[in-house]
Amino acid sequence: MKKRFFAGLAALLLMAFLSAGAEEAGTGALPSLKELNGKIIGVQTGSSFDKMVETQLPEARIEYYNNKADLAEALIGKKIDAIIVDEPVARLMSYETPRLTWLPEYLDTFSFGCVFAKNEQGAKLRDEFNAFLDGLPAGTAESLKEKWLAGDESRKTMPDPASLPATNGTLRVATEADYAPFTYVRDGRVVGYDLEIVALFCQERGYGMQIVNMNFDGILPSVQSGKCQLAVSGITITPEREESVLFSKPYFTGGTVAVVLRPDGAAAAGGRQGDAPEGIAASFEKTFIRENRWQMFLSGIGTTLLITVLSLLFGTILGFMVYMACRNGNPVANGIARFFIWLVRGMPVVVLMMILYYIVFASIAIPGITVAVIGFTLTFAASVFGLLKMGVGAIDRGQFEAAYALGYSNRRTFYQIILPQAIPHVLPAYQGEIVELIKATAIVGYIAVQDLTKMGDIVRSRTYEAFFPLIAVTVVYFVLEGLFAFGISRIRIGSKPKKGTQPGILKGVRRHD
């Protein structure tokens, strides 16, 4: 176990070292927009850019990625030929990753709007927001653009959502905090052009403001289900989206561009250049030191551990209780248990989480962490139930008969004779289920939970360096899995009679009778 762990860790660090120093130059001149027709174009899942590509570049092949950091890395690795983003985002991408540039030709124009639920309350709030936009003093929008679209981060300030007076209640605002300069994380706070617009609206209308950070493709469902009252994250107003949600008047308009590799390896100052050690040092500084991003990783580790430990505890208890209800062949209990185990284990965990968050608990103000614990408790309980059936089934029936012959009750037979023998059969597979549980927690970003993986995604969205943050996240997962595996291995050793001491083995046995 230790050898495999350290070998895997060494391999990951070697990959990070080689990746940080690798710089492959582009060749030739910049293509025109028309020359991208027939190429592979990357777009973010849940965005409207795929429709633009289908219209303007009908022969292009579209590939979907979860975030812009993945898009940038895929482009640098030449897995795709171009990516489609809004021009302000393209400018920041080229600033953070100088190997990238954008074509001056607009693929299309866009208008961003604030999203509201398509119901009476959503329409009322939308009308309030529109009235606020109409009443903005002349030049306010332009000054906001000048501030947030510039490179000087020291000027990019906004009202603190926690300090807003909530005289008319608090609005939950759904967003994806990896869309700089519109919504992103800086110094541990979610800020951006879009969020300042909403903060100014809340300040004027007497609302509190709670920012709910989630994956982009979960934003519209969160508003539709009532989890959040409104959403902003560079959301383009489209006729198809207007069929499902209400949009405010546009608060930002601009153009959509194609980002491509800069030809001939040309790069502006400040990019990932130089030899390998310098690249690793720069990546480490950007990933952990700048803006105290190490604190984000610590917060994500805490969330991942909390979900894992609670799900492990509750799942084990629930699985054991269900098994005890079914072990004597109760047909009703067995039928219900089989149905729910089939239901829970028959669907992907991410689908189960989204059903729980957006459908089952749609009308309940329940935190995403609680939903994650409920979901993983159900899946882990199903695994524990199956493991107990397997472990107890491995014990010879003669053990039961011998215990009954000695006058033991059914319950006493199970707890004192059968279960102690079944546990050693179960523990190896139980350890594997814990490892799978830790890894499965990586999907909770879909239900607005800031776990370790989500924090890594947020950092990547700011640095546009995919590899180093991912390696850091992977190393942490290796460490967590190693710690849990070590704990279970100690229990396994204690449960084996051959590993015990003579006094421990003979405890409770009367000798010399």
N, C-alpha and C positions, 0 to 999 in steps of 0.2 A: 504493500500500500504506500509506504513512505517513498520507496524507490520510484514508483510510477508517478507520484505527486511531484517530486523534485525533477524528474525527467521531463514531465509535461511543462512545469514552470520554466525550466531552462530553455525548452524549445520555444515557448512563447516569447521569452525575453530576447532570444536570438532573432526571431522573426521581427520583433519590434526594432532591434538594432539595424537589421538589414533594410527594413522598410523606411526608417527615418532617414537613411542616407541615400536611398534610391531616388534619382531624379532623371526621368526619361524625357528627352526633348521632343516637342512636336516638330512637324516638318511642314514646309510649304507655306502658302499664304492663307489668310482667312477665307473660308468659303462664303458664298452668298447665301441668303436665306433659301433661295430656290434650289441650291445644290444640296440642301439637307433632305429634299424629297427623295424617298427611297432609302434613307439612312435609318439608324436606330436612335430613337428619341426617348429620353427619360423624363418622366413626370412624377409628381408626388401623388400618392394614393389619396383620393378624396378631393383633389383639386379639379378645377374646370379646364385645365390646360390640355387634357386629352382631346376635348371637343375642338379646341383651337387647332391642334395638330391635324385632326381628321379633316377639318375644313380647308386649312391652308396648305398642308403637306399630305395629301391623301395617300401617297404611296409609301409614306414612312411607317416604320414598325415601332409601336409604342411599348415601352417597358415601364412598369410601375415600381416605385421605391417608397419606403415609409417616411423618409425625411430628406432634407436637402443635403445633410452631411453624407448620406449614402449616395445621393445623386452625384455629388462632387467627386467622391472617391471612385465611383463607377466610371465617371468621365476621365479622370486621371489615369485609371487603369485600362482605358480604351475598351471597356465593355459596351459603352454606348458612344454615339458620335456627338450628341448635344443634349442639353437639358433646357427645359422651358421654365422660366421664372419671371417675376415682375422686375422691371428695370432697377428699382432701388435695391432689391435683394441681389441682383446681378452685380451691382456696384460693390456691395459689401463682400460678396463671394470673391470677386477679383482682388479686393484689398487684402482679405485674409489668406487667399490662395492665389498668389500672383501667376501661377501657371495657367489660370483661367482668364478668359476675357469674354465679352459679349458682342454680338453683331448689332450694328447701329439700326438695322431695319426692324421695325415693329412687326411682330407676328400678328398682333391684334391689340386693341385697346381694352381697358377694363375699368370698372367702377367698383370700389369697395363699399359695402353697406353693412350696417349692424343687423343681426338676425334676431327675430322674435318668434314666439310660438304663434301658430295660426289659429288663434282663438280670441275670445273677447278681451281677456287680460293682456294678451300679447299685442293686440291692435291698439289698446289704450296706451300701453307703454311705448309702442312704436310712434304713435302720434305725439306723445310727449317729447320723444327724442327728436323727431322731425322739427317740432316747434323750437327746441333748443338749438338745432343746427341753423334754422332760419334766423334766430336771434343772436348768433355769434357776431361780435363786432367786426367791422371791416378789417381785413388784413390778418385776422387770427389764424385762419387756415394756412395762409402763406408763411406766417412766422413759425407755425408748428412744423411745416414741411422743412423749412430752412434749418430748424433745430435738430430734428430727428434724422434727416437724410444726410446731414453733414458728418464728418469724421470725428469731431470733438465730443467725446463722451462726457466731459465735465459739464457741458451745457445741457445735457439731456436729463432734466429733472421733471418731476410731475407730482401732483398731490399724493400724499400717502393714503392708500385706501383704508388703512386701519384708523386714520384720524377723521374720516368723513362722518358728519352727523347723520345718524340713521333715524331721523325723526319720522320718516315715511316708510321705514322698513329697510331691509338689506337686500340688494340684488346680487344674485350669484351669476358671475360672468364667466362663460366658458371661453377658453382660448387655448392655443398651442404656443407655448413659449419658446419656439425655436424658429421664429419668422422675423428676425431682425431686418429692418429697424421698426417693424410694426408691433411685434410682441416678442420679447426675449427676456432672459434672466441676466441681471447684472448685479453683482455684489449680493447675491442671495435673494433679490427681489425681482418680481416680474414687472417689466416696464415696457414702454414702447409708444409709438405714435397713436395706435388704436386705443390703447388703454388710457392714455391721457385724455383723449376725446371723451371716453366713457366716464373717467374720473371727474372731469369738468361738468359733465351732465349730472352726475350724482351729487356733486357739490352744490350745484344750482338748485336742484329739485329736492334736496333733503334726503337722499338715499344713502345708505351704507353700501359698501362695495366689497364683495368677496370674490377673489379671482380663483377659478378652478382650472388648473392646467391639465390638459389631456392630449391624447393623440388627435390629429386633425380629423380623421374619419369618424371620431366619436362626438365631434362638436355639434353637428346638426341633430343627431339623435338625442343629445342631452337637452337641447332646447325643445324638441318635439315632445319628449317624455315629461317635461316640467322639472327636470333636475336643475336646470339653470333657466333664468328668466331672459337672458340675452347672450349673444356671442359675438366676439370680434376676433379676427385673426387673419386679416387680409383676405376676407371672404368675398369673392367676386359675385356680383349680382348676375344671375342667369335665369332665363325663363323656366328651365327645368327645376331649379331650386325654388323658384317662386311658387311652384305647385305644392310644395311641402311646408314652407316657412314664409314668414313675412320679412321683408327687407325695409330698412329705413331709406331715406334719400341718400345718395352717394356722399360720402365724406372724404373720399380720395379717388382721383382718377389718374390714370397713367397708361403706360404701354408694356406689353409683354415681349420679352426678347429671348433669343436663343443664346445660351452660354456654351462656348466651345473651348478647346485647348488653344492656348496662345502659340502661334507658329514659331518654329526655330528655337524653342526653349527660352524665348525672351521672358523676363520676369521683372516686375517692379521691386523696389527695395522692400525688405521686411518679410519676404516669403521664406518658405522652407528650403533653404539652400545650404551649401557648405558640405563638409564631410560628415560622416555618420555621428561621431560624438557630439558635434555641434547641433545636429538635427535632433538628437535625443534630448539634449539639454533644453533646446527651444521648445520642443513638444512637452517636456515635463513642466516647464514654466507656464506655458499656456494652459495646460490641462489642470494643474493643481494649484500653482502659486497665484497666478493672475486672478484678481477679484476674489481671492480666498475660495477658489472652487473646490479645494479639498473638503471644505465644510459641506458642500453639496453631496459629495461622495459619502461622507460620514452619515449624513441624514438619510441617504438612500440605503446604506447598510443597516441602519437602525430600523427602517421601515421593513426591509426584507426579512430581518431577523424576527421582528415582531409578528409578521404574518406567518412565517415559518413555524415559530414556536407555538403560537396559539392554535394554528391549524393542526400541528402535530399532536398537541395535547387533546384538543376537543375531538379531533378525528379518531384518535385512539380510543377515547372513552366512548364515543358514539358507535364506532365499529364493534367494540366489545359488547356494549349493551344490546345492539341489534343481534349479534351472534347468540347471546344468552337467551334472547327472546325466541330464537329460531332453533336452538340446538336440539330440543327434544321433539322436533318434528311438527310443531304447531302449524297447520296448513294455512291459516289466515296470516300469521306473522311471516311465514316463509314466502307466501305469494306477494305480500306487500314489499318485503325486502328485495325479492328478485326483480320486481318491477322497477323500484327506485334505483337499484344498482345498475340495471340495464339502461335506465334513462340517463343516469349520471355518467357512467363510463362509456356510453355510446356516442357522446358528442365531444368535440374538442373543448379543452378547458377554456380557451378564450371565448368560444361561443357561449358556454355556460355562464361565464362571468358577465358577458354583455346582456344575456337574457335576464339574469338576476338584477343587474344594475338598471337597465333601461326598460324592463317590462315588469318583472315581479315586484321590485321595489321602486317603481317609477314614481308613485305618488307619495313616497315616504322620504323625508329628509334624512337619509342614512349615509354616513361617510363611505367613500370608496374602500377604505381599509376594512371596514366592517363587512362589506359585501365580499371582499376578497377572502377574508377569514371564513365566512359562511361557505363560499364556493369551494375552497380548498379543504375545509372540514368535511364536506360531503364526499369529495373525490377520495380523500385519504381514508375516510371511514369505510368506503366501499372496498378499498384495498385491504384494510385491516380485517374486515369481515371475511374476505377470500383467503387471507393468510391463516386466520384461525381455523377455518374449515379444513384447509390443507394440513395444518400442524396437528390438529386433533385427529384428523383422519389417518394420520401416520401411526397413531398409537394402536397397538393390537387390542381387539375387543376382549381378549382374555384379561386385560387389566381391569376392565369394568366388572367382569364376572367375579374375579378374585376379590375385589373390594366389596361387592355386594355380599359375597359369601362370608366376609369378615364382619358384616353388619354395618358397613358404611352407607350413608344416605347418598342419593344421587348428587346432591350439591356438594357434599363433603368429598365424594369420590372425584368430582371434577376439579375442585380447587386444590386438593391435597395430593392427588395422584396423577391425574391426566394432564392438567395444565402445566405443572412443573416439567413434565416430560415433553410437552408440545412446544414450549418456548424455545428450546435450542433449535428445533426444526424451523421455527418462524423467523428468528432474529436475522439471519443473513438476508432473506428477502425483504424484511422490514427495513433493514439498513439501506437497501437499494431503493425502496419507496421513499425514504427520507431524502436521499440525494435527488430523486426525480422531483420531489416536492420543492426543494430549494430552486432547482432550475426552472420549474414551471412558474414560479412567482415572477419571472421576467415579463409576463404578458399583462401585468396589472396596470400598466400605463393606459390601456384601453378604457379603464374605468376611473380615470383621474386620480391614480395613486402614484406618488413620487417615490418609486423604489429605486434600487441600485441601477438597474438597466435604464430606466427613464432618466435618471440624473446623468448617466453617461451620454444619452442621446441629447440632452440639453447642452452639455458641455461641447459635444461634437457640433451642434448647430451654431455655436459661437466661434469655434476655432476652425471649422471645416476640415478638421483632421480626424478621419474616422479610425485609423489604425491604433494610435497610441491610447486614446480613451477606452477603446474596446479591449485592448490587452489589459489595461488596468482593471476593468470590470471583470474580465475573465479570471485574472489572478485572484481577485477577491472571492469570486465564486469557488475557485479551487480551495482557498483557505477555509471558507465556511463549510464546504462539503467535507474537508479533512477533519475539521473540529467535530462535526456531528458523527462522522464515521468512527472517530477515535472514541467518543462517548459510548456509542453502541457496541464497539468492540470490547470495551471494558465490561459491559453487561454480559456479553456473550461468554467471556472468560469466566465470569462469576457464576454463570448458569451451567457450566460443564463440571460434572463431578470429578473428572480426572484432573481438573485444574485446581480443585479446592484442597483445603487442608483436611487432615484426618478429624480434628475436633469439629470442624464445620460440617463435614459429611455425616458424622455420627451424632450431631446435635439432636436431642430429643429421643435418642435410642437408648434404652436401658440395657446395659451389659451385665454379664456375670449373674444373670437370674438363675 
